[in-house]
């Protein structure tokens, strides 16, 4: 900075010396090698004017160059200052987020329900405000729901599985509000910011409200979702291995390519909007489930128990139905093309068909 100012002042002094002082005559005689005293007065005046003009042009160029250098250095300094300010602001903001996160975690550990609820929603705000902290927050909420779902007071009534089947429908199970709130926050999160699949393994989610929950790729293996309301839930590629879905509501749920190996889905509530396309359900127990007009195209139902299932109008094109139990199943209007089933084998299995049931050549 000081060097630029010095150069500028020197150039200005040189221009003034040549343009206004004796410098023009010195340049004329020593640089241009012209003997001024031998020139006529008007010729000498013209020669000196040309020298002064060149000096002014050179001086102007030097000053412009100095100005450019000065401006560039100023811009670099301003940019560096701006970057430093941004880094400071980011560090300050991250520090504030860390403080908020710590406070929210402390709230989750409170003995008071209202404080725990505040902690859940404080974490949700952090996940929304900080993309960087989103995966951690969701993992914490999932762990909170998973671990505390086994607390003695997590449910207001015992799971329906402890009752006789005839009494189960009258049992109303309600989930503890703080755990339910954690599941609600998880279900409405922005899944684009997820880093790892949601971990709800072995969770006791009896009676949980997961209506419309976004649970793609979620690990719900060996979880208990008895009487859970999962209407409209997104369960694409979810792992439901050995998951208990007795009396669960899965109307309009999206279960494409989900894994339901050995899942227990007795008397589960489904409808036309349920999509099981390419789902993996070997060994699943779907006894008495209503799957009317559901999409089970190319689903793997090897060894599944479909006893008493209503599959009327369902799409089972290309489904794998090896060793599948079909006793009492309603296959009226069901599309069984590209499967290994024939009309005679279906009748022999004890399933009901009608003239609308479609059979076709087995897969090549």
BALOBA-1460 file (C-alpha; in Angstrom, 3 decimals):
// residues 364
<rec num="1" residu="x" x="0.000" y="0.000" z="0.000"/>
<rec num="2" residu="x" x="2.774" y="2.472" z="0.981"/>
<rec num="3" residu="x" x="4.833" y="1.476" z="-2.080"/>
<rec num="4" residu="x" x="1.907" y="2.223" z="-4.384"/>
<rec num="5" residu="x" x="1.412" y="5.640" z="-2.844"/>
<rec num="6" residu="x" x="5.153" y="6.368" z="-3.138"/>
<rec num="7" residu="x" x="5.206" y="5.378" z="-6.808"/>
<rec num="8" residu="x" x="2.157" y="7.515" z="-7.478"/>
<rec num="9" residu="x" x="3.636" y="10.561" z="-5.768"/>
<rec num="10" residu="x" x="6.949" y="10.105" z="-7.604"/>
<rec num="11" residu="x" x="5.175" y="9.876" z="-10.972"/>
<rec num="12" residu="x" x="3.133" y="12.971" z="-10.173"/>
<rec num="13" residu="x" x="6.250" y="14.923" z="-9.170"/>
<rec num="14" residu="x" x="8.047" y="13.863" z="-12.356"/>
<rec num="15" residu="x" x="5.113" y="14.948" z="-14.506"/>
<rec num="16" residu="x" x="4.954" y="18.328" z="-12.764"/>
<rec num="17" residu="x" x="8.725" y="18.777" z="-13.104"/>
<rec num="18" residu="x" x="8.586" y="18.123" z="-16.819"/>
<rec num="19" residu="x" x="5.286" y="19.823" z="-17.600"/>
<rec num="20" residu="x" x="5.577" y="22.907" z="-15.441"/>
<rec num="21" residu="x" x="9.255" y="23.200" z="-14.577"/>
<rec num="22" residu="x" x="12.652" y="23.078" z="-16.284"/>
<rec num="23" residu="x" x="12.336" y="19.363" z="-16.818"/>
<rec num="24" residu="x" x="10.937" y="19.795" z="-20.333"/>
<rec num="25" residu="x" x="14.059" y="21.608" z="-21.504"/>
<rec num="26" residu="x" x="16.300" y="18.965" z="-19.888"/>
<rec num="27" residu="x" x="14.401" y="16.143" z="-21.642"/>
<rec num="28" residu="x" x="14.548" y="17.985" z="-24.958"/>
<rec num="29" residu="x" x="18.309" y="18.452" z="-24.783"/>
<rec num="30" residu="x" x="19.364" y="15.167" z="-23.076"/>
<rec num="31" residu="x" x="16.726" y="12.658" z="-24.159"/>
<rec num="32" residu="x" x="15.783" y="14.014" z="-27.582"/>
<rec num="33" residu="x" x="19.319" y="15.365" z="-28.265"/>
<rec num="34" residu="x" x="17.942" y="18.670" z="-29.533"/>
<rec num="35" residu="x" x="19.924" y="21.848" z="-28.930"/>
<rec num="36" residu="x" x="17.225" y="24.205" z="-27.759"/>
<rec num="37" residu="x" x="19.384" y="27.353" z="-28.048"/>
<rec num="38" residu="x" x="19.827" y="26.740" z="-31.764"/>
<rec num="39" residu="x" x="16.073" y="26.631" z="-32.440"/>
<rec num="40" residu="x" x="13.960" y="29.585" z="-33.297"/>
<rec num="41" residu="x" x="11.644" y="30.703" z="-30.535"/>
<rec num="42" residu="x" x="8.458" y="29.276" z="-32.067"/>
<rec num="43" residu="x" x="10.150" y="25.951" z="-32.969"/>
<rec num="44" residu="x" x="11.577" y="25.633" z="-29.462"/>
<rec num="45" residu="x" x="8.137" y="26.325" z="-27.975"/>
<rec num="46" residu="x" x="6.580" y="23.584" z="-30.146"/>
<rec num="47" residu="x" x="9.341" y="21.122" z="-29.196"/>
<rec num="48" residu="x" x="8.887" y="21.855" z="-25.495"/>
<rec num="49" residu="x" x="5.079" y="21.427" z="-25.835"/>
<rec num="50" residu="x" x="5.585" y="17.999" z="-27.406"/>
<rec num="51" residu="x" x="7.885" y="16.986" z="-24.534"/>
<rec num="52" residu="x" x="5.344" y="18.211" z="-21.997"/>
<rec num="53" residu="x" x="2.559" y="16.303" z="-23.838"/>
<rec num="54" residu="x" x="4.551" y="13.077" z="-23.748"/>
<rec num="55" residu="x" x="5.285" y="13.611" z="-20.079"/>
<rec num="56" residu="x" x="1.624" y="14.157" z="-19.292"/>
<rec num="57" residu="x" x="0.636" y="11.010" z="-21.270"/>
<rec num="58" residu="x" x="3.285" y="8.898" z="-19.556"/>
<rec num="59" residu="x" x="2.360" y="10.322" z="-16.180"/>
<rec num="60" residu="x" x="-1.323" y="9.658" z="-16.781"/>
<rec num="61" residu="x" x="-0.546" y="6.057" z="-17.749"/>
<rec num="62" residu="x" x="1.577" y="5.557" z="-14.652"/>
<rec num="63" residu="x" x="-1.119" y="7.008" z="-12.424"/>
<rec num="64" residu="x" x="-3.727" y="4.746" z="-14.060"/>
<rec num="65" residu="x" x="-1.496" y="1.720" z="-13.479"/>
<rec num="66" residu="x" x="-0.999" y="2.706" z="-9.862"/>
<rec num="67" residu="x" x="-4.766" y="3.132" z="-9.491"/>
<rec num="68" residu="x" x="-5.394" y="-0.329" z="-10.951"/>
<rec num="69" residu="x" x="-2.842" y="-1.933" z="-8.638"/>
<rec num="70" residu="x" x="-4.270" y="-0.058" z="-5.666"/>
<rec num="71" residu="x" x="-7.830" y="-1.083" z="-6.566"/>
<rec num="72" residu="x" x="-6.845" y="-4.737" z="-7.024"/>
<rec num="73" residu="x" x="-5.090" y="-4.812" z="-3.669"/>
<rec num="74" residu="x" x="-8.062" y="-3.140" z="-2.015"/>
<rec num="75" residu="x" x="-10.448" y="-5.668" z="-3.590"/>
<rec num="76" residu="x" x="-8.296" y="-8.594" z="-2.432"/>
<rec num="77" residu="x" x="-8.171" y="-7.180" z="1.055"/>
<rec num="78" residu="x" x="-11.951" y="-6.686" z="1.065"/>
<rec num="79" residu="x" x="-12.498" y="-10.253" z="-0.185"/>
<rec num="80" residu="x" x="-10.192" y="-11.652" z="2.471"/>
<rec num="81" residu="x" x="-12.002" y="-9.611" z="5.087"/>
<rec num="82" residu="x" x="-15.370" y="-10.866" z="3.789"/>
<rec num="83" residu="x" x="-14.196" y="-14.500" z="3.860"/>
<rec num="84" residu="x" x="-12.931" y="-14.065" z="7.379"/>
<rec num="85" residu="x" x="-16.231" y="-12.504" z="8.402"/>
<rec num="86" residu="x" x="-18.168" y="-15.372" z="6.823"/>
<rec num="87" residu="x" x="-15.999" y="-17.947" z="8.562"/>
<rec num="88" residu="x" x="-16.477" y="-16.152" z="11.850"/>
<rec num="89" residu="x" x="-20.236" y="-15.999" z="11.299"/>
<rec num="90" residu="x" x="-20.339" y="-19.696" z="10.357"/>
<rec num="91" residu="x" x="-18.336" y="-20.621" z="13.435"/>
<rec num="92" residu="x" x="-20.609" y="-18.496" z="15.589"/>
<rec num="93" residu="x" x="-23.713" y="-20.044" z="14.021"/>
<rec num="94" residu="x" x="-22.363" y="-23.574" z="14.467"/>
<rec num="95" residu="x" x="-21.552" y="-22.750" z="18.057"/>
<rec num="96" residu="x" x="-25.119" y="-21.588" z="18.575"/>
<rec num="97" residu="x" x="-26.454" y="-24.779" z="16.937"/>
<rec num="98" residu="x" x="-24.227" y="-26.865" z="19.193"/>
<rec num="99" residu="x" x="-25.576" y="-25.025" z="22.204"/>
<rec num="100" residu="x" x="-29.162" y="-25.554" z="21.064"/>
<rec num="101" residu="x" x="-28.448" y="-29.230" z="20.389"/>
<rec num="102" residu="x" x="-26.939" y="-29.766" z="23.837"/>
<rec num="103" residu="x" x="-29.899" y="-28.070" z="25.504"/>
<rec num="104" residu="x" x="-32.385" y="-30.156" z="23.487"/>
<rec num="105" residu="x" x="-30.620" y="-33.402" z="24.421"/>
<rec num="106" residu="x" x="-30.802" y="-32.410" z="28.077"/>
<rec num="107" residu="x" x="-34.519" y="-31.784" z="27.661"/>
<rec num="108" residu="x" x="-35.018" y="-35.288" z="26.240"/>
<rec num="109" residu="x" x="-33.609" y="-36.708" z="29.459"/>
<rec num="110" residu="x" x="-36.019" y="-34.802" z="31.686"/>
<rec num="111" residu="x" x="-38.492" y="-36.539" z="33.985"/>
<rec num="112" residu="x" x="-41.210" y="-34.110" z="32.894"/>
<rec num="113" residu="x" x="-43.226" y="-34.927" z="29.794"/>
<rec num="114" residu="x" x="-43.668" y="-31.323" z="28.646"/>
<rec num="115" residu="x" x="-39.917" y="-30.695" z="28.791"/>
<rec num="116" residu="x" x="-39.230" y="-33.852" z="26.780"/>
<rec num="117" residu="x" x="-41.769" y="-32.696" z="24.192"/>
<rec num="118" residu="x" x="-39.955" y="-29.362" z="23.990"/>
<rec num="119" residu="x" x="-36.697" y="-31.212" z="23.396"/>
<rec num="120" residu="x" x="-38.216" y="-33.203" z="20.523"/>
<rec num="121" residu="x" x="-39.448" y="-30.095" z="18.719"/>
<rec num="122" residu="x" x="-36.237" y="-28.193" z="19.455"/>
<rec num="123" residu="x" x="-34.333" y="-30.964" z="17.688"/>
<rec num="124" residu="x" x="-36.733" y="-30.779" z="14.759"/>
<rec num="125" residu="x" x="-35.995" y="-27.059" z="14.383"/>
<rec num="126" residu="x" x="-32.257" y="-27.765" z="14.441"/>
<rec num="127" residu="x" x="-32.667" y="-30.401" z="11.711"/>
<rec num="128" residu="x" x="-34.536" y="-27.866" z="9.582"/>
<rec num="129" residu="x" x="-32.068" y="-25.044" z="10.203"/>
<rec num="130" residu="x" x="-28.874" y="-27.062" z="9.769"/>
<rec num="131" residu="x" x="-28.551" y="-29.563" z="6.920"/>
<rec num="132" residu="x" x="-25.239" y="-30.606" z="8.444"/>
<rec num="133" residu="x" x="-26.891" y="-31.654" z="11.708"/>
<rec num="134" residu="x" x="-29.992" y="-33.233" z="10.126"/>
<rec num="135" residu="x" x="-28.702" y="-36.857" z="10.052"/>
<rec num="136" residu="x" x="-27.514" y="-36.694" z="13.664"/>
<rec num="137" residu="x" x="-30.783" y="-35.224" z="14.912"/>
<rec num="138" residu="x" x="-32.899" y="-37.845" z="13.137"/>
<rec num="139" residu="x" x="-30.668" y="-40.644" z="14.436"/>
<rec num="140" residu="x" x="-31.065" y="-39.304" z="17.986"/>
<rec num="141" residu="x" x="-34.854" y="-39.101" z="17.668"/>
<rec num="142" residu="x" x="-34.990" y="-42.625" z="16.229"/>
<rec num="143" residu="x" x="-32.875" y="-43.931" z="19.101"/>
<rec num="144" residu="x" x="-35.108" y="-42.096" z="21.589"/>
<rec num="145" residu="x" x="-38.252" y="-43.635" z="20.112"/>
<rec num="146" residu="x" x="-36.669" y="-47.069" z="19.742"/>
<rec num="147" residu="x" x="-35.280" y="-47.332" z="23.263"/>
<rec num="148" residu="x" x="-38.117" y="-45.658" z="25.157"/>
<rec num="149" residu="x" x="-40.771" y="-47.610" z="23.261"/>
<rec num="150" residu="x" x="-40.061" y="-50.405" z="25.732"/>
<rec num="151" residu="x" x="-40.629" y="-48.228" z="28.820"/>
<rec num="152" residu="x" x="-43.355" y="-49.574" z="31.123"/>
<rec num="153" residu="x" x="-45.428" y="-46.424" z="30.566"/>
<rec num="154" residu="x" x="-44.851" y="-46.211" z="26.797"/>
<rec num="155" residu="x" x="-48.347" y="-47.553" z="26.105"/>
<rec num="156" residu="x" x="-51.553" y="-46.779" z="27.934"/>
<rec num="157" residu="x" x="-52.819" y="-50.335" z="27.468"/>
<rec num="158" residu="x" x="-51.198" y="-53.722" z="26.838"/>
<rec num="159" residu="x" x="-50.598" y="-54.750" z="23.250"/>
<rec num="160" residu="x" x="-53.616" y="-56.478" z="21.656"/>
<rec num="161" residu="x" x="-51.508" y="-59.594" z="21.237"/>
<rec num="162" residu="x" x="-51.996" y="-60.229" z="24.978"/>
<rec num="163" residu="x" x="-55.748" y="-60.575" z="24.434"/>
<rec num="164" residu="x" x="-57.822" y="-63.193" z="22.765"/>
<rec num="165" residu="x" x="-58.494" y="-62.490" z="19.104"/>
<rec num="166" residu="x" x="-62.184" y="-61.822" z="19.771"/>
<rec num="167" residu="x" x="-61.354" y="-59.091" z="22.297"/>
<rec num="168" residu="x" x="-58.443" y="-57.503" z="20.435"/>
<rec num="169" residu="x" x="-60.580" y="-55.214" z="18.313"/>
<rec num="170" residu="x" x="-61.959" y="-53.474" z="21.408"/>
<rec num="171" residu="x" x="-58.534" y="-52.752" z="22.899"/>
<rec num="172" residu="x" x="-57.327" y="-49.218" z="22.291"/>
<rec num="173" residu="x" x="-53.603" y="-48.692" z="22.622"/>
<rec num="174" residu="x" x="-52.189" y="-45.185" z="22.837"/>
<rec num="175" residu="x" x="-48.564" y="-44.241" z="22.533"/>
<rec num="176" residu="x" x="-46.816" y="-41.952" z="25.029"/>
<rec num="177" residu="x" x="-46.911" y="-38.379" z="23.624"/>
<rec num="178" residu="x" x="-43.165" y="-37.690" z="23.629"/>
<rec num="179" residu="x" x="-42.370" y="-40.938" z="21.803"/>
<rec num="180" residu="x" x="-45.227" y="-40.335" z="19.374"/>
<rec num="181" residu="x" x="-43.956" y="-36.790" z="18.755"/>
<rec num="182" residu="x" x="-40.490" y="-38.130" z="17.960"/>
<rec num="183" residu="x" x="-42.033" y="-40.516" z="15.411"/>
<rec num="184" residu="x" x="-44.129" y="-37.697" z="13.943"/>
<rec num="185" residu="x" x="-41.046" y="-35.511" z="13.491"/>
<rec num="186" residu="x" x="-39.191" y="-38.427" z="11.890"/>
<rec num="187" residu="x" x="-42.112" y="-39.145" z="9.588"/>
<rec num="188" residu="x" x="-42.301" y="-35.616" z="8.183"/>
<rec num="189" residu="x" x="-38.564" y="-34.911" z="7.850"/>
<rec num="190" residu="x" x="-36.878" y="-33.970" z="4.580"/>
<rec num="191" residu="x" x="-35.561" y="-37.367" z="3.481"/>
<rec num="192" residu="x" x="-33.229" y="-35.731" z="0.934"/>
<rec num="193" residu="x" x="-30.936" y="-34.824" z="3.834"/>
<rec num="194" residu="x" x="-30.800" y="-38.356" z="5.246"/>
<rec num="195" residu="x" x="-27.382" y="-39.964" z="5.465"/>
<rec num="196" residu="x" x="-28.144" y="-43.419" z="6.864"/>
<rec num="197" residu="x" x="-31.303" y="-45.562" z="6.819"/>
<rec num="198" residu="x" x="-33.631" y="-44.990" z="9.741"/>
<rec num="199" residu="x" x="-32.977" y="-47.501" z="12.535"/>
<rec num="200" residu="x" x="-36.124" y="-48.630" z="14.360"/>
<rec num="201" residu="x" x="-35.155" y="-52.254" z="14.821"/>
<rec num="202" residu="x" x="-36.890" y="-54.119" z="17.645"/>
<rec num="203" residu="x" x="-38.928" y="-51.036" z="18.541"/>
<rec num="204" residu="x" x="-42.269" y="-51.607" z="20.238"/>
<rec num="205" residu="x" x="-44.437" y="-49.285" z="18.166"/>
<rec num="206" residu="x" x="-47.745" y="-50.789" z="19.202"/>
<rec num="207" residu="x" x="-50.518" y="-48.305" z="18.492"/>
<rec num="208" residu="x" x="-48.166" y="-45.735" z="16.952"/>
<rec num="209" residu="x" x="-49.542" y="-43.146" z="14.547"/>
<rec num="210" residu="x" x="-47.387" y="-43.289" z="11.414"/>
<rec num="211" residu="x" x="-49.992" y="-41.958" z="9.005"/>
<rec num="212" residu="x" x="-48.239" y="-40.713" z="5.872"/>
<rec num="213" residu="x" x="-44.837" y="-41.227" z="7.485"/>
<rec num="214" residu="x" x="-41.832" y="-41.085" z="5.155"/>
<rec num="215" residu="x" x="-39.957" y="-44.279" z="5.984"/>
<rec num="216" residu="x" x="-38.130" y="-45.322" z="2.795"/>
<rec num="217" residu="x" x="-35.248" y="-47.727" z="3.453"/>
<rec num="218" residu="x" x="-36.173" y="-47.771" z="7.154"/>
<rec num="219" residu="x" x="-35.018" y="-50.748" z="9.188"/>
<rec num="220" residu="x" x="-38.128" y="-51.941" z="11.030"/>
<rec num="221" residu="x" x="-36.986" y="-55.533" z="11.335"/>
<rec num="222" residu="x" x="-38.412" y="-57.385" z="14.350"/>
<rec num="223" residu="x" x="-40.358" y="-54.292" z="15.365"/>
<rec num="224" residu="x" x="-43.856" y="-54.593" z="16.804"/>
<rec num="225" residu="x" x="-46.311" y="-52.494" z="14.792"/>
<rec num="226" residu="x" x="-49.438" y="-54.118" z="16.170"/>
<rec num="227" residu="x" x="-52.422" y="-51.812" z="15.610"/>
<rec num="228" residu="x" x="-50.117" y="-49.109" z="14.236"/>
<rec num="229" residu="x" x="-51.773" y="-46.672" z="11.837"/>
<rec num="230" residu="x" x="-49.545" y="-46.577" z="8.752"/>
<rec num="231" residu="x" x="-52.118" y="-45.395" z="6.243"/>
<rec num="232" residu="x" x="-50.364" y="-43.708" z="3.332"/>
<rec num="233" residu="x" x="-46.921" y="-44.434" z="4.764"/>
<rec num="234" residu="x" x="-43.978" y="-44.565" z="2.360"/>
<rec num="235" residu="x" x="-42.153" y="-47.837" z="3.030"/>
<rec num="236" residu="x" x="-40.288" y="-48.255" z="-0.247"/>
<rec num="237" residu="x" x="-37.355" y="-50.674" z="0.237"/>
<rec num="238" residu="x" x="-38.071" y="-50.793" z="3.971"/>
<rec num="239" residu="x" x="-36.879" y="-53.824" z="5.931"/>
<rec num="240" residu="x" x="-39.843" y="-55.415" z="7.718"/>
<rec num="241" residu="x" x="-38.212" y="-58.771" z="8.346"/>
<rec num="242" residu="x" x="-40.027" y="-60.602" z="11.169"/>
<rec num="243" residu="x" x="-42.017" y="-57.450" z="11.872"/>
<rec num="244" residu="x" x="-45.356" y="-57.844" z="13.620"/>
<rec num="245" residu="x" x="-48.146" y="-56.014" z="11.774"/>
<rec num="246" residu="x" x="-51.193" y="-57.596" z="13.418"/>
<rec num="247" residu="x" x="-54.256" y="-55.317" z="13.127"/>
<rec num="248" residu="x" x="-52.062" y="-52.628" z="11.545"/>
<rec num="249" residu="x" x="-53.601" y="-50.160" z="9.099"/>
<rec num="250" residu="x" x="-51.629" y="-50.073" z="5.842"/>
<rec num="251" residu="x" x="-54.252" y="-48.535" z="3.592"/>
<rec num="252" residu="x" x="-52.681" y="-46.619" z="0.691"/>
<rec num="253" residu="x" x="-49.190" y="-47.474" z="1.955"/>
<rec num="254" residu="x" x="-46.333" y="-47.750" z="-0.546"/>
<rec num="255" residu="x" x="-44.456" y="-51.007" z="0.088"/>
<rec num="256" residu="x" x="-42.692" y="-51.353" z="-3.253"/>
<rec num="257" residu="x" x="-39.606" y="-53.577" z="-2.963"/>
<rec num="258" residu="x" x="-40.059" y="-53.773" z="0.793"/>
<rec num="259" residu="x" x="-38.748" y="-56.852" z="2.593"/>
<rec num="260" residu="x" x="-41.344" y="-58.671" z="4.722"/>
<rec num="261" residu="x" x="-39.596" y="-61.984" z="5.327"/>
<rec num="262" residu="x" x="-41.498" y="-63.888" z="8.031"/>
<rec num="263" residu="x" x="-43.538" y="-60.783" z="8.803"/>
<rec num="264" residu="x" x="-46.734" y="-61.358" z="10.804"/>
<rec num="265" residu="x" x="-49.609" y="-59.424" z="9.242"/>
<rec num="266" residu="x" x="-52.697" y="-61.156" z="10.624"/>
<rec num="267" residu="x" x="-55.909" y="-59.194" z="9.948"/>
<rec num="268" residu="x" x="-53.958" y="-56.251" z="8.547"/>
<rec num="269" residu="x" x="-56.026" y="-53.476" z="6.927"/>
<rec num="270" residu="x" x="-55.102" y="-52.819" z="3.298"/>
<rec num="271" residu="x" x="-56.861" y="-51.637" z="0.158"/>
<rec num="272" residu="x" x="-56.506" y="-51.020" z="-3.561"/>
<rec num="273" residu="x" x="-53.909" y="-48.308" z="-3.084"/>
<rec num="274" residu="x" x="-51.396" y="-50.591" z="-1.380"/>
<rec num="275" residu="x" x="-48.411" y="-51.221" z="-3.632"/>
<rec num="276" residu="x" x="-46.393" y="-54.376" z="-2.907"/>
<rec num="277" residu="x" x="-44.764" y="-54.416" z="-6.339"/>
<rec num="278" residu="x" x="-41.517" y="-56.447" z="-6.245"/>
<rec num="279" residu="x" x="-41.856" y="-56.758" z="-2.469"/>
<rec num="280" residu="x" x="-40.014" y="-59.591" z="-0.757"/>
<rec num="281" residu="x" x="-42.460" y="-61.480" z="1.506"/>
<rec num="282" residu="x" x="-41.179" y="-65.053" z="1.865"/>
<rec num="283" residu="x" x="-42.681" y="-66.735" z="4.907"/>
<rec num="284" residu="x" x="-44.927" y="-63.747" z="5.661"/>
<rec num="285" residu="x" x="-48.126" y="-64.507" z="7.566"/>
<rec num="286" residu="x" x="-50.933" y="-62.580" z="5.871"/>
<rec num="287" residu="x" x="-53.757" y="-64.618" z="7.390"/>
<rec num="288" residu="x" x="-57.183" y="-62.994" z="6.910"/>
<rec num="289" residu="x" x="-55.643" y="-59.815" z="5.495"/>
<rec num="290" residu="x" x="-57.627" y="-57.736" z="3.020"/>
<rec num="291" residu="x" x="-55.564" y="-57.250" z="-0.132"/>
<rec num="292" residu="x" x="-58.412" y="-56.671" z="-2.556"/>
<rec num="293" residu="x" x="-57.094" y="-55.087" z="-5.774"/>
<rec num="294" residu="x" x="-53.659" y="-54.558" z="-4.228"/>
<rec num="295" residu="x" x="-50.564" y="-54.595" z="-6.436"/>
<rec num="296" residu="x" x="-48.406" y="-57.644" z="-5.708"/>
<rec num="297" residu="x" x="-46.871" y="-57.921" z="-9.157"/>
<rec num="298" residu="x" x="-43.645" y="-59.932" z="-9.046"/>
<rec num="299" residu="x" x="-43.741" y="-60.053" z="-5.253"/>
<rec num="300" residu="x" x="-41.905" y="-62.944" z="-3.639"/>
<rec num="301" residu="x" x="-44.474" y="-64.858" z="-1.571"/>
<rec num="302" residu="x" x="-42.505" y="-68.080" z="-1.230"/>
<rec num="303" residu="x" x="-43.788" y="-70.011" z="1.778"/>
<rec num="304" residu="x" x="-46.155" y="-67.186" z="2.738"/>
<rec num="305" residu="x" x="-49.403" y="-67.937" z="4.564"/>
<rec num="306" residu="x" x="-52.313" y="-66.418" z="2.625"/>
<rec num="307" residu="x" x="-54.989" y="-68.382" z="4.457"/>
<rec num="308" residu="x" x="-58.300" y="-66.556" z="4.258"/>
<rec num="309" residu="x" x="-56.761" y="-63.546" z="2.500"/>
<rec num="310" residu="x" x="-58.997" y="-61.449" z="0.269"/>
<rec num="311" residu="x" x="-57.035" y="-61.040" z="-2.973"/>
<rec num="312" residu="x" x="-60.039" y="-60.348" z="-5.169"/>
<rec num="313" residu="x" x="-59.030" y="-58.229" z="-8.131"/>
<rec num="314" residu="x" x="-55.411" y="-58.125" z="-6.967"/>
<rec num="315" residu="x" x="-52.505" y="-58.028" z="-9.400"/>
<rec num="316" residu="x" x="-50.221" y="-61.020" z="-8.809"/>
<rec num="317" residu="x" x="-48.644" y="-61.025" z="-12.255"/>
<rec num="318" residu="x" x="-45.292" y="-62.772" z="-12.130"/>
<rec num="319" residu="x" x="-45.486" y="-63.294" z="-8.360"/>
<rec num="320" residu="x" x="-43.497" y="-66.149" z="-6.834"/>
<rec num="321" residu="x" x="-46.019" y="-68.401" z="-5.092"/>
<rec num="322" residu="x" x="-43.969" y="-71.487" z="-4.304"/>
<rec num="323" residu="x" x="-45.235" y="-73.393" z="-1.229"/>
<rec num="324" residu="x" x="-47.668" y="-70.552" z="-0.573"/>
<rec num="325" residu="x" x="-50.709" y="-71.441" z="1.563"/>
<rec num="326" residu="x" x="-53.923" y="-70.401" z="-0.182"/>
<rec num="327" residu="x" x="-56.587" y="-72.203" z="1.850"/>
<rec num="328" residu="x" x="-59.734" y="-70.098" z="1.936"/>
<rec num="329" residu="x" x="-58.120" y="-67.263" z="-0.025"/>
<rec num="330" residu="x" x="-60.402" y="-65.221" z="-2.278"/>
<rec num="331" residu="x" x="-58.841" y="-65.063" z="-5.747"/>
<rec num="332" residu="x" x="-61.926" y="-63.875" z="-7.613"/>
<rec num="333" residu="x" x="-60.811" y="-61.636" z="-10.455"/>
<rec num="334" residu="x" x="-57.161" y="-61.991" z="-9.424"/>
<rec num="335" residu="x" x="-54.482" y="-61.710" z="-12.114"/>
<rec num="336" residu="x" x="-52.283" y="-64.812" z="-11.777"/>
<rec num="337" residu="x" x="-50.610" y="-64.657" z="-15.170"/>
<rec num="338" residu="x" x="-46.889" y="-65.474" z="-15.378"/>
<rec num="339" residu="x" x="-47.077" y="-67.467" z="-12.140"/>
<rec num="340" residu="x" x="-46.690" y="-71.217" z="-11.634"/>
<rec num="341" residu="x" x="-50.309" y="-71.530" z="-10.496"/>
<rec num="342" residu="x" x="-52.939" y="-73.217" z="-12.606"/>
<rec num="343" residu="x" x="-56.680" y="-73.357" z="-12.146"/>
<rec num="344" residu="x" x="-56.489" y="-76.933" z="-10.907"/>
<rec num="345" residu="x" x="-53.686" y="-76.233" z="-8.430"/>
<rec num="346" residu="x" x="-55.522" y="-73.224" z="-7.010"/>
<rec num="347" residu="x" x="-58.733" y="-75.193" z="-6.562"/>
<rec num="348" residu="x" x="-56.768" y="-78.013" z="-4.966"/>
<rec num="349" residu="x" x="-55.229" y="-75.550" z="-2.513"/>
<rec num="350" residu="x" x="-58.708" y="-74.594" z="-1.334"/>
<rec num="351" residu="x" x="-58.797" y="-71.082" z="-2.778"/>
<rec num="352" residu="x" x="-61.867" y="-69.485" z="-4.340"/>
<rec num="353" residu="x" x="-61.727" y="-68.363" z="-7.975"/>
<rec num="354" residu="x" x="-64.280" y="-67.251" z="-10.555"/>
<rec num="355" residu="x" x="-64.515" y="-66.650" z="-14.292"/>
<rec num="356" residu="x" x="-62.598" y="-63.373" z="-13.940"/>
<rec num="357" residu="x" x="-59.527" y="-65.004" z="-12.398"/>
<rec num="358" residu="x" x="-56.736" y="-64.882" z="-14.973"/>
<rec num="359" residu="x" x="-54.223" y="-67.654" z="-15.545"/>
<rec num="360" residu="x" x="-51.510" y="-67.591" z="-18.143"/>
<rec num="361" residu="x" x="-48.292" y="-69.196" z="-19.257"/>
<rec num="362" residu="x" x="-45.659" y="-69.543" z="-16.522"/>
<rec num="363" residu="x" x="-42.515" y="-67.426" z="-16.734"/>
<rec num="364" residu="x" x="-39.901" y="-68.655" z="-19.166"/>
